[in-house]
Amino acid sequence: MDTKQNDMTPHAAAEALRWLAEMGADEIIGESPVNRLAAPAAKPVATPAAAPAAAPVAVTLGAPAAQCRSLAEIAAALEGFDACPLKKTATRLCYADGNPEARVMLVGEAPGRDEDIQGKPFVGRSGQLLDRMLAAVGLSRAAQDRDSAVFITNTIFWRPPGNRTPTEAETQMCLPFLLRTIELQKPDVIVCLGATPAHRLTGRSDGILKLRGRWVTATVSGRNIPLLPTLHPAYLLRQPAQKRLAWRDMLSLRQMLDAH
């Protein structure tokens, strides 16, 4: 019988557990199997607690965005907006897709190669995965019924060269147009795909693995909107084992919509 003692110190053990939690390993193995694809038992969905003071509250819309009175006017204003240097290297504007009357707004980070070519968000491999994720909970960007539809936009409206992460300055230039889009589209729920939109709309800076799956409240021009951060589909293509976390988030979204 092996009687060797574990020589890990309490501090080292705590650090190891913290690292595992940040990497998404936040469960232990039970003695009986669990079907992770089964929907959890229905239970009342609590009203999301208000988040701490968020960055959008302090951000001014800016004249070009504030003057827009419709989503079409925002798209036209962005076509004529030359302050963002990304516009000079991108092929075309990539503003939005889906049903403008939808209850659910999805906010991604920035267009990729396929989006830059077609001028619509989430049309490449990650977009195809996103469509399948939405369909699994009865949602679609093509739906005419607002209860089943989604409206999709981005934090950045032009493709960064080489698909690099947008800079702080670039996101701040586009943020007034995103906030005005939220004002005009009036979603019941916002889902942030990835860390960048979650950070911009909540004012928080935690990693997406810590933020995801937790309902918070985004305050945009005095209106409180339930917001759910989740993993970006492009991340799920690179880390397919994390799809189980995204599936839980989709079930949470479905529960929120059904409860309200």
ChimeraX commands (.cxc) that place a marker at each C-alpha (Angstrom):
marker #1 position 0.00,0.00,0.00 radius 0.5
marker #1 position 1.35,3.41,-0.98 radius 0.5
marker #1 position 1.56,5.62,2.08 radius 0.5
marker #1 position 3.41,8.52,0.44 radius 0.5
marker #1 position 2.09,11.86,1.68 radius 0.5
marker #1 position 1.14,14.73,-0.64 radius 0.5
marker #1 position 3.84,17.34,-0.07 radius 0.5
marker #1 position 1.81,20.20,-1.66 radius 0.5
marker #1 position 1.47,23.14,0.72 radius 0.5
marker #1 position -1.97,24.64,1.49 radius 0.5
marker #1 position -1.01,27.78,-0.45 radius 0.5
marker #1 position 0.10,25.79,-3.49 radius 0.5
marker #1 position -3.08,23.71,-3.36 radius 0.5
marker #1 position -5.22,26.87,-3.26 radius 0.5
marker #1 position -3.34,28.33,-6.23 radius 0.5
marker #1 position -3.79,25.09,-8.18 radius 0.5
marker #1 position -7.53,25.12,-7.52 radius 0.5
marker #1 position -7.77,28.77,-8.54 radius 0.5
marker #1 position -5.95,28.03,-11.81 radius 0.5
marker #1 position -8.23,25.09,-12.57 radius 0.5
marker #1 position -11.33,27.25,-11.97 radius 0.5
marker #1 position -10.03,29.96,-14.31 radius 0.5
marker #1 position -9.44,27.34,-16.98 radius 0.5
marker #1 position -13.08,26.21,-16.69 radius 0.5
marker #1 position -12.51,23.06,-14.62 radius 0.5
marker #1 position -15.06,24.05,-12.02 radius 0.5
marker #1 position -16.63,20.62,-11.41 radius 0.5
marker #1 position -15.71,17.37,-9.68 radius 0.5
marker #1 position -16.40,13.88,-10.95 radius 0.5
marker #1 position -19.34,12.19,-9.28 radius 0.5
marker #1 position -19.97,8.50,-8.75 radius 0.5
marker #1 position -22.81,8.36,-11.28 radius 0.5
marker #1 position -22.89,9.65,-14.89 radius 0.5
marker #1 position -24.63,12.95,-15.71 radius 0.5
marker #1 position -26.19,13.87,-19.04 radius 0.5
marker #1 position -24.76,17.35,-19.65 radius 0.5
marker #1 position -26.97,17.86,-22.74 radius 0.5
marker #1 position -30.22,17.44,-20.81 radius 0.5
marker #1 position -32.09,20.62,-19.97 radius 0.5
marker #1 position -32.09,21.36,-16.24 radius 0.5
marker #1 position -35.32,21.22,-14.30 radius 0.5
marker #1 position -37.38,24.35,-14.83 radius 0.5
marker #1 position -37.12,26.86,-12.06 radius 0.5
marker #1 position -38.00,30.53,-11.67 radius 0.5
marker #1 position -35.45,32.88,-13.18 radius 0.5
marker #1 position -34.53,35.60,-10.75 radius 0.5
marker #1 position -34.28,39.17,-11.94 radius 0.5
marker #1 position -30.58,39.79,-12.58 radius 0.5
marker #1 position -28.82,41.85,-9.97 radius 0.5
marker #1 position -27.58,45.25,-10.99 radius 0.5
marker #1 position -23.94,45.35,-11.94 radius 0.5
marker #1 position -21.54,47.87,-10.43 radius 0.5
marker #1 position -21.35,51.23,-12.17 radius 0.5
marker #1 position -20.63,50.33,-15.79 radius 0.5
marker #1 position -18.58,52.17,-18.36 radius 0.5
marker #1 position -21.48,52.80,-20.80 radius 0.5
marker #1 position -23.20,55.07,-18.29 radius 0.5
marker #1 position -20.36,57.56,-18.49 radius 0.5
marker #1 position -19.89,57.37,-22.26 radius 0.5
marker #1 position -21.39,60.11,-24.40 radius 0.5
marker #1 position -23.02,58.97,-27.61 radius 0.5
marker #1 position -21.19,61.48,-29.76 radius 0.5
marker #1 position -22.80,63.67,-32.37 radius 0.5
marker #1 position -22.78,61.30,-35.39 radius 0.5
marker #1 position -24.38,58.46,-33.41 radius 0.5
marker #1 position -26.77,60.57,-31.33 radius 0.5
marker #1 position -28.28,62.16,-34.43 radius 0.5
marker #1 position -29.34,58.79,-35.88 radius 0.5
marker #1 position -33.07,58.03,-35.59 radius 0.5
marker #1 position -33.10,54.50,-37.01 radius 0.5
marker #1 position -30.80,51.53,-37.53 radius 0.5
marker #1 position -30.66,52.40,-41.23 radius 0.5
marker #1 position -29.40,55.88,-40.32 radius 0.5
marker #1 position -26.72,54.32,-38.11 radius 0.5
marker #1 position -25.55,52.16,-41.02 radius 0.5
marker #1 position -25.47,55.24,-43.26 radius 0.5
marker #1 position -23.58,57.24,-40.63 radius 0.5
marker #1 position -21.00,54.46,-40.29 radius 0.5
marker #1 position -20.52,54.42,-44.07 radius 0.5
marker #1 position -19.53,58.06,-43.84 radius 0.5
marker #1 position -17.56,57.76,-40.58 radius 0.5
marker #1 position -13.85,58.13,-41.32 radius 0.5
marker #1 position -12.46,58.59,-37.80 radius 0.5
marker #1 position -11.79,54.87,-37.25 radius 0.5
marker #1 position -8.56,53.83,-39.04 radius 0.5
marker #1 position -9.85,50.26,-39.48 radius 0.5
marker #1 position -12.15,51.52,-42.21 radius 0.5
marker #1 position -9.12,52.21,-44.42 radius 0.5
marker #1 position -7.91,48.60,-44.32 radius 0.5
marker #1 position -11.28,46.80,-44.36 radius 0.5
marker #1 position -13.14,45.76,-47.49 radius 0.5
marker #1 position -16.55,46.92,-46.30 radius 0.5
marker #1 position -18.68,47.90,-43.35 radius 0.5
marker #1 position -20.02,44.98,-41.28 radius 0.5
marker #1 position -22.77,46.45,-39.13 radius 0.5
marker #1 position -25.64,44.07,-38.37 radius 0.5
marker #1 position -27.78,41.12,-39.39 radius 0.5
marker #1 position -31.00,39.50,-38.22 radius 0.5
marker #1 position -34.39,40.85,-37.23 radius 0.5
marker #1 position -34.40,44.46,-35.92 radius 0.5
marker #1 position -37.56,43.62,-33.93 radius 0.5
marker #1 position -35.95,40.69,-32.09 radius 0.5
marker #1 position -36.06,40.41,-28.31 radius 0.5
marker #1 position -32.46,39.14,-28.26 radius 0.5
marker #1 position -29.44,41.17,-29.33 radius 0.5
marker #1 position -26.13,39.36,-29.82 radius 0.5
marker #1 position -22.97,41.46,-29.66 radius 0.5
marker #1 position -19.70,40.05,-30.99 radius 0.5
marker #1 position -16.20,41.50,-31.14 radius 0.5
marker #1 position -15.19,42.34,-34.71 radius 0.5
marker #1 position -15.62,41.01,-38.26 radius 0.5
marker #1 position -13.33,38.33,-39.63 radius 0.5
marker #1 position -12.35,37.54,-43.21 radius 0.5
marker #1 position -15.70,36.11,-44.33 radius 0.5
marker #1 position -17.63,38.89,-42.60 radius 0.5
marker #1 position -15.42,41.50,-44.26 radius 0.5
marker #1 position -16.22,40.00,-47.66 radius 0.5
marker #1 position -20.00,39.66,-47.16 radius 0.5
marker #1 position -20.60,42.71,-44.98 radius 0.5
marker #1 position -22.55,40.77,-42.33 radius 0.5
marker #1 position -21.51,39.57,-38.86 radius 0.5
marker #1 position -20.99,35.88,-38.10 radius 0.5
marker #1 position -21.18,34.34,-41.57 radius 0.5
marker #1 position -17.99,32.25,-41.47 radius 0.5
marker #1 position -17.31,29.02,-39.56 radius 0.5
marker #1 position -17.95,30.64,-36.19 radius 0.5
marker #1 position -21.21,32.07,-37.51 radius 0.5
marker #1 position -22.34,28.65,-38.69 radius 0.5
marker #1 position -21.66,27.27,-35.22 radius 0.5
marker #1 position -23.53,30.21,-33.68 radius 0.5
marker #1 position -26.56,29.51,-35.89 radius 0.5
marker #1 position -26.60,25.88,-34.71 radius 0.5
marker #1 position -26.32,26.97,-31.08 radius 0.5
marker #1 position -29.24,29.37,-31.48 radius 0.5
marker #1 position -31.36,26.79,-33.32 radius 0.5
marker #1 position -30.89,24.37,-30.42 radius 0.5
marker #1 position -32.85,26.77,-28.20 radius 0.5
marker #1 position -35.41,27.83,-30.82 radius 0.5
marker #1 position -33.78,31.04,-32.05 radius 0.5
marker #1 position -32.74,32.18,-35.52 radius 0.5
marker #1 position -31.47,35.31,-37.22 radius 0.5
marker #1 position -33.89,34.57,-40.09 radius 0.5
marker #1 position -37.02,34.31,-37.91 radius 0.5
marker #1 position -39.79,36.83,-38.51 radius 0.5
marker #1 position -41.38,36.32,-35.09 radius 0.5
marker #1 position -39.61,38.62,-32.62 radius 0.5
marker #1 position -39.83,35.97,-29.90 radius 0.5
marker #1 position -37.81,33.53,-32.01 radius 0.5
marker #1 position -35.53,36.04,-33.73 radius 0.5
marker #1 position -32.14,37.51,-32.91 radius 0.5
marker #1 position -30.42,40.71,-33.98 radius 0.5
marker #1 position -26.63,40.50,-34.36 radius 0.5
marker #1 position -24.07,43.27,-34.29 radius 0.5
marker #1 position -20.46,43.83,-33.21 radius 0.5
marker #1 position -18.36,46.03,-30.97 radius 0.5
marker #1 position -16.20,46.90,-33.98 radius 0.5
marker #1 position -17.73,47.35,-37.45 radius 0.5
marker #1 position -14.63,46.90,-39.62 radius 0.5
marker #1 position -12.22,43.98,-39.73 radius 0.5
marker #1 position -8.93,44.57,-37.86 radius 0.5
marker #1 position -5.93,43.61,-40.04 radius 0.5
marker #1 position -5.06,39.97,-39.59 radius 0.5
marker #1 position -8.05,39.48,-37.28 radius 0.5
marker #1 position -6.05,41.00,-34.41 radius 0.5
marker #1 position -7.78,42.07,-31.20 radius 0.5
marker #1 position -9.24,45.60,-31.50 radius 0.5
marker #1 position -7.42,48.29,-29.55 radius 0.5
marker #1 position -8.99,50.33,-26.77 radius 0.5
marker #1 position -9.06,53.41,-29.03 radius 0.5
marker #1 position -10.80,51.50,-31.83 radius 0.5
marker #1 position -13.51,50.13,-29.56 radius 0.5
marker #1 position -14.10,53.56,-28.01 radius 0.5
marker #1 position -14.57,55.07,-31.48 radius 0.5
marker #1 position -17.26,52.51,-32.32 radius 0.5
marker #1 position -18.89,52.33,-28.89 radius 0.5
marker #1 position -21.24,55.31,-29.37 radius 0.5
marker #1 position -22.74,53.60,-32.44 radius 0.5
marker #1 position -23.19,50.34,-30.51 radius 0.5
marker #1 position -24.90,52.16,-27.65 radius 0.5
marker #1 position -27.19,54.01,-30.05 radius 0.5
marker #1 position -28.00,50.70,-31.74 radius 0.5
marker #1 position -29.06,49.28,-28.37 radius 0.5
marker #1 position -31.17,52.38,-27.70 radius 0.5
marker #1 position -33.02,52.09,-31.00 radius 0.5
marker #1 position -33.31,48.30,-31.21 radius 0.5
marker #1 position -34.56,48.07,-27.61 radius 0.5
marker #1 position -33.66,44.41,-26.91 radius 0.5
marker #1 position -35.15,42.60,-23.95 radius 0.5
marker #1 position -31.89,40.66,-23.52 radius 0.5
marker #1 position -28.28,41.14,-24.65 radius 0.5
marker #1 position -25.88,38.24,-25.13 radius 0.5
marker #1 position -22.20,39.18,-25.34 radius 0.5
marker #1 position -20.13,36.77,-27.42 radius 0.5
marker #1 position -16.66,36.98,-25.93 radius 0.5
marker #1 position -14.84,39.25,-23.53 radius 0.5
marker #1 position -14.62,42.47,-25.56 radius 0.5
marker #1 position -18.35,43.26,-25.75 radius 0.5
marker #1 position -18.85,42.07,-22.17 radius 0.5
marker #1 position -16.15,44.45,-20.94 radius 0.5
marker #1 position -17.50,47.41,-22.92 radius 0.5
marker #1 position -21.12,46.97,-21.86 radius 0.5
marker #1 position -20.59,46.09,-18.21 radius 0.5
marker #1 position -17.43,47.95,-17.27 radius 0.5
marker #1 position -15.94,44.73,-15.87 radius 0.5
marker #1 position -12.51,43.39,-16.76 radius 0.5
marker #1 position -12.64,39.74,-15.62 radius 0.5
marker #1 position -11.74,36.98,-18.06 radius 0.5
marker #1 position -14.60,35.55,-20.09 radius 0.5
marker #1 position -14.38,32.17,-18.32 radius 0.5
marker #1 position -15.19,33.98,-15.09 radius 0.5
marker #1 position -17.83,36.29,-16.60 radius 0.5
marker #1 position -19.71,33.74,-18.68 radius 0.5
marker #1 position -22.98,32.26,-17.53 radius 0.5
marker #1 position -23.69,35.01,-14.99 radius 0.5
marker #1 position -26.56,37.38,-15.66 radius 0.5
marker #1 position -25.75,41.02,-14.99 radius 0.5
marker #1 position -27.46,44.28,-15.85 radius 0.5
marker #1 position -26.23,46.62,-18.57 radius 0.5
marker #1 position -27.38,50.21,-18.19 radius 0.5
marker #1 position -27.65,52.06,-21.48 radius 0.5
marker #1 position -29.02,55.62,-21.40 radius 0.5
marker #1 position -30.90,54.91,-18.19 radius 0.5
marker #1 position -32.45,51.62,-19.35 radius 0.5
marker #1 position -31.51,48.42,-17.50 radius 0.5
marker #1 position -31.14,45.38,-19.74 radius 0.5
marker #1 position -30.36,41.78,-18.65 radius 0.5
marker #1 position -27.00,40.80,-20.15 radius 0.5
marker #1 position -25.41,37.35,-20.41 radius 0.5
marker #1 position -21.73,36.98,-21.32 radius 0.5
marker #1 position -20.84,33.71,-23.05 radius 0.5
marker #1 position -17.97,32.20,-25.01 radius 0.5
marker #1 position -17.28,33.36,-28.55 radius 0.5
marker #1 position -18.01,30.68,-31.19 radius 0.5
marker #1 position -14.49,31.11,-32.60 radius 0.5
marker #1 position -13.11,30.13,-29.19 radius 0.5
marker #1 position -15.36,27.06,-29.15 radius 0.5
marker #1 position -13.95,25.97,-32.51 radius 0.5
marker #1 position -10.48,26.07,-30.98 radius 0.5
marker #1 position -11.59,24.56,-27.65 radius 0.5
marker #1 position -14.50,22.20,-28.45 radius 0.5
marker #1 position -14.51,20.78,-24.92 radius 0.5
marker #1 position -15.84,24.14,-23.73 radius 0.5
marker #1 position -19.03,23.78,-25.76 radius 0.5
marker #1 position -20.65,22.29,-22.67 radius 0.5
marker #1 position -20.30,25.68,-20.98 radius 0.5
marker #1 position -21.80,27.50,-23.96 radius 0.5
marker #1 position -24.69,25.02,-23.98 radius 0.5
marker #1 position -25.46,25.86,-20.36 radius 0.5
marker #1 position -25.47,29.55,-21.29 radius 0.5
marker #1 position -27.90,28.90,-24.15 radius 0.5
marker #1 position -30.21,27.03,-21.76 radius 0.5
marker #1 position -29.99,29.96,-19.34 radius 0.5
marker #1 position -30.94,32.34,-22.17 radius 0.5
marker #1 position -33.91,30.15,-23.05 radius 0.5
marker #1 position -35.05,30.14,-19.44 radius 0.5
marker #1 position -34.77,33.93,-19.21 radius 0.5
marker #1 position -36.85,34.42,-22.36 radius 0.5
marker #1 position -39.49,31.93,-21.23 radius 0.5
marker #1 position -39.74,33.58,-17.82 radius 0.5
marker #1 position -40.27,37.04,-19.25 radius 0.5
marker link #1:1,2 radius 0.2
marker link #1:2,3 radius 0.2
marker link #1:3,4 radius 0.2
marker link #1:4,5 radius 0.2
marker link #1:5,6 radius 0.2
marker link #1:6,7 radius 0.2
marker link #1:7,8 radius 0.2
marker link #1:8,9 radius 0.2
marker link #1:9,10 radius 0.2
marker link #1:10,11 radius 0.2
marker link #1:11,12 radius 0.2
marker link #1:12,13 radius 0.2
marker link #1:13,14 radius 0.2
marker link #1:14,15 radius 0.2
marker link #1:15,16 radius 0.2
marker link #1:16,17 radius 0.2
marker link #1:17,18 radius 0.2
marker link #1:18,19 radius 0.2
marker link #1:19,20 radius 0.2
marker link #1:20,21 radius 0.2
marker link #1:21,22 radius 0.2
marker link #1:22,23 radius 0.2
marker link #1:23,24 radius 0.2
marker link #1:24,25 radius 0.2
marker link #1:25,26 radius 0.2
marker link #1:26,27 radius 0.2
marker link #1:27,28 radius 0.2
marker link #1:28,29 radius 0.2
marker link #1:29,30 radius 0.2
marker link #1:30,31 radius 0.2
marker link #1:31,32 radius 0.2
marker link #1:32,33 radius 0.2
marker link #1:33,34 radius 0.2
marker link #1:34,35 radius 0.2
marker link #1:35,36 radius 0.2
marker link #1:36,37 radius 0.2
marker link #1:37,38 radius 0.2
marker link #1:38,39 radius 0.2
marker link #1:39,40 radius 0.2
marker link #1:40,41 radius 0.2
marker link #1:41,42 radius 0.2
marker link #1:42,43 radius 0.2
marker link #1:43,44 radius 0.2
marker link #1:44,45 radius 0.2
marker link #1:45,46 radius 0.2
marker link #1:46,47 radius 0.2
marker link #1:47,48 radius 0.2
marker link #1:48,49 radius 0.2
marker link #1:49,50 radius 0.2
marker link #1:50,51 radius 0.2
marker link #1:51,52 radius 0.2
marker link #1:52,53 radius 0.2
marker link #1:53,54 radius 0.2
marker link #1:54,55 radius 0.2
marker link #1:55,56 radius 0.2
marker link #1:56,57 radius 0.2
marker link #1:57,58 radius 0.2
marker link #1:58,59 radius 0.2
marker link #1:59,60 radius 0.2
marker link #1:60,61 radius 0.2
marker link #1:61,62 radius 0.2
marker link #1:62,63 radius 0.2
marker link #1:63,64 radius 0.2
marker link #1:64,65 radius 0.2
marker link #1:65,66 radius 0.2
marker link #1:66,67 radius 0.2
marker link #1:67,68 radius 0.2
marker link #1:68,69 radius 0.2
marker link #1:69,70 radius 0.2
marker link #1:70,71 radius 0.2
marker link #1:71,72 radius 0.2
marker link #1:72,73 radius 0.2
marker link #1:73,74 radius 0.2
marker link #1:74,75 radius 0.2
marker link #1:75,76 radius 0.2
marker link #1:76,77 radius 0.2
marker link #1:77,78 radius 0.2
marker link #1:78,79 radius 0.2
marker link #1:79,80 radius 0.2
marker link #1:80,81 radius 0.2
marker link #1:81,82 radius 0.2
marker link #1:82,83 radius 0.2
marker link #1:83,84 radius 0.2
marker link #1:84,85 radius 0.2
marker link #1:85,86 radius 0.2
marker link #1:86,87 radius 0.2
marker link #1:87,88 radius 0.2
marker link #1:88,89 radius 0.2
marker link #1:89,90 radius 0.2
marker link #1:90,91 radius 0.2
marker link #1:91,92 radius 0.2
marker link #1:92,93 radius 0.2
marker link #1:93,94 radius 0.2
marker link #1:94,95 radius 0.2
marker link #1:95,96 radius 0.2
marker link #1:96,97 radius 0.2
marker link #1:97,98 radius 0.2
marker link #1:98,99 radius 0.2
marker link #1:99,100 radius 0.2
marker link #1:100,101 radius 0.2
marker link #1:101,102 radius 0.2
marker link #1:102,103 radius 0.2
marker link #1:103,104 radius 0.2
marker link #1:104,105 radius 0.2
marker link #1:105,106 radius 0.2
marker link #1:106,107 radius 0.2
marker link #1:107,108 radius 0.2
marker link #1:108,109 radius 0.2
marker link #1:109,110 radius 0.2
marker link #1:110,111 radius 0.2
marker link #1:111,112 radius 0.2
marker link #1:112,113 radius 0.2
marker link #1:113,114 radius 0.2
marker link #1:114,115 radius 0.2
marker link #1:115,116 radius 0.2
marker link #1:116,117 radius 0.2
marker link #1:117,118 radius 0.2
marker link #1:118,119 radius 0.2
marker link #1:119,120 radius 0.2
marker link #1:120,121 radius 0.2
marker link #1:121,122 radius 0.2
marker link #1:122,123 radius 0.2
marker link #1:123,124 radius 0.2
marker link #1:124,125 radius 0.2
marker link #1:125,126 radius 0.2
marker link #1:126,127 radius 0.2
marker link #1:127,128 radius 0.2
marker link #1:128,129 radius 0.2
marker link #1:129,130 radius 0.2
marker link #1:130,131 radius 0.2
marker link #1:131,132 radius 0.2
marker link #1:132,133 radius 0.2
marker link #1:133,134 radius 0.2
marker link #1:134,135 radius 0.2
marker link #1:135,136 radius 0.2
marker link #1:136,137 radius 0.2
marker link #1:137,138 radius 0.2
marker link #1:138,139 radius 0.2
marker link #1:139,140 radius 0.2
marker link #1:140,141 radius 0.2
marker link #1:141,142 radius 0.2
marker link #1:142,143 radius 0.2
marker link #1:143,144 radius 0.2
marker link #1:144,145 radius 0.2
marker link #1:145,146 radius 0.2
marker link #1:146,147 radius 0.2
marker link #1:147,148 radius 0.2
marker link #1:148,149 radius 0.2
marker link #1:149,150 radius 0.2
marker link #1:150,151 radius 0.2
marker link #1:151,152 radius 0.2
marker link #1:152,153 radius 0.2
marker link #1:153,154 radius 0.2
marker link #1:154,155 radius 0.2
marker link #1:155,156 radius 0.2
marker link #1:156,157 radius 0.2
marker link #1:157,158 radius 0.2
marker link #1:158,159 radius 0.2
marker link #1:159,160 radius 0.2
marker link #1:160,161 radius 0.2
marker link #1:161,162 radius 0.2
marker link #1:162,163 radius 0.2
marker link #1:163,164 radius 0.2
marker link #1:164,165 radius 0.2
marker link #1:165,166 radius 0.2
marker link #1:166,167 radius 0.2
marker link #1:167,168 radius 0.2
marker link #1:168,169 radius 0.2
marker link #1:169,170 radius 0.2
marker link #1:170,171 radius 0.2
marker link #1:171,172 radius 0.2
marker link #1:172,173 radius 0.2
marker link #1:173,174 radius 0.2
marker link #1:174,175 radius 0.2
marker link #1:175,176 radius 0.2
marker link #1:176,177 radius 0.2
marker link #1:177,178 radius 0.2
marker link #1:178,179 radius 0.2
marker link #1:179,180 radius 0.2
marker link #1:180,181 radius 0.2
marker link #1:181,182 radius 0.2
marker link #1:182,183 radius 0.2
marker link #1:183,184 radius 0.2
marker link #1:184,185 radius 0.2
marker link #1:185,186 radius 0.2
marker link #1:186,187 radius 0.2
marker link #1:187,188 radius 0.2
marker link #1:188,189 radius 0.2
marker link #1:189,190 radius 0.2
marker link #1:190,191 radius 0.2
marker link #1:191,192 radius 0.2
marker link #1:192,193 radius 0.2
marker link #1:193,194 radius 0.2
marker link #1:194,195 radius 0.2
marker link #1:195,196 radius 0.2
marker link #1:196,197 radius 0.2
marker link #1:197,198 radius 0.2
marker link #1:198,199 radius 0.2
marker link #1:199,200 radius 0.2
marker link #1:200,201 radius 0.2
marker link #1:201,202 radius 0.2
marker link #1:202,203 radius 0.2
marker link #1:203,204 radius 0.2
marker link #1:204,205 radius 0.2
marker link #1:205,206 radius 0.2
marker link #1:206,207 radius 0.2
marker link #1:207,208 radius 0.2
marker link #1:208,209 radius 0.2
marker link #1:209,210 radius 0.2
marker link #1:210,211 radius 0.2
marker link #1:211,212 radius 0.2
marker link #1:212,213 radius 0.2
marker link #1:213,214 radius 0.2
marker link #1:214,215 radius 0.2
marker link #1:215,216 radius 0.2
marker link #1:216,217 radius 0.2
marker link #1:217,218 radius 0.2
marker link #1:218,219 radius 0.2
marker link #1:219,220 radius 0.2
marker link #1:220,221 radius 0.2
marker link #1:221,222 radius 0.2
marker link #1:222,223 radius 0.2
marker link #1:223,224 radius 0.2
marker link #1:224,225 radius 0.2
marker link #1:225,226 radius 0.2
marker link #1:226,227 radius 0.2
marker link #1:227,228 radius 0.2
marker link #1:228,229 radius 0.2
marker link #1:229,230 radius 0.2
marker link #1:230,231 radius 0.2
marker link #1:231,232 radius 0.2
marker link #1:232,233 radius 0.2
marker link #1:233,234 radius 0.2
marker link #1:234,235 radius 0.2
marker link #1:235,236 radius 0.2
marker link #1:236,237 radius 0.2
marker link #1:237,238 radius 0.2
marker link #1:238,239 radius 0.2
marker link #1:239,240 radius 0.2
marker link #1:240,241 radius 0.2
marker link #1:241,242 radius 0.2
marker link #1:242,243 radius 0.2
marker link #1:243,244 radius 0.2
marker link #1:244,245 radius 0.2
marker link #1:245,246 radius 0.2
marker link #1:246,247 radius 0.2
marker link #1:247,248 radius 0.2
marker link #1:248,249 radius 0.2
marker link #1:249,250 radius 0.2
marker link #1:250,251 radius 0.2
marker link #1:251,252 radius 0.2
marker link #1:252,253 radius 0.2
marker link #1:253,254 radius 0.2
marker link #1:254,255 radius 0.2
marker link #1:255,256 radius 0.2
marker link #1:256,257 radius 0.2
marker link #1:257,258 radius 0.2
marker link #1:258,259 radius 0.2
marker link #1:259,260 radius 0.2
view
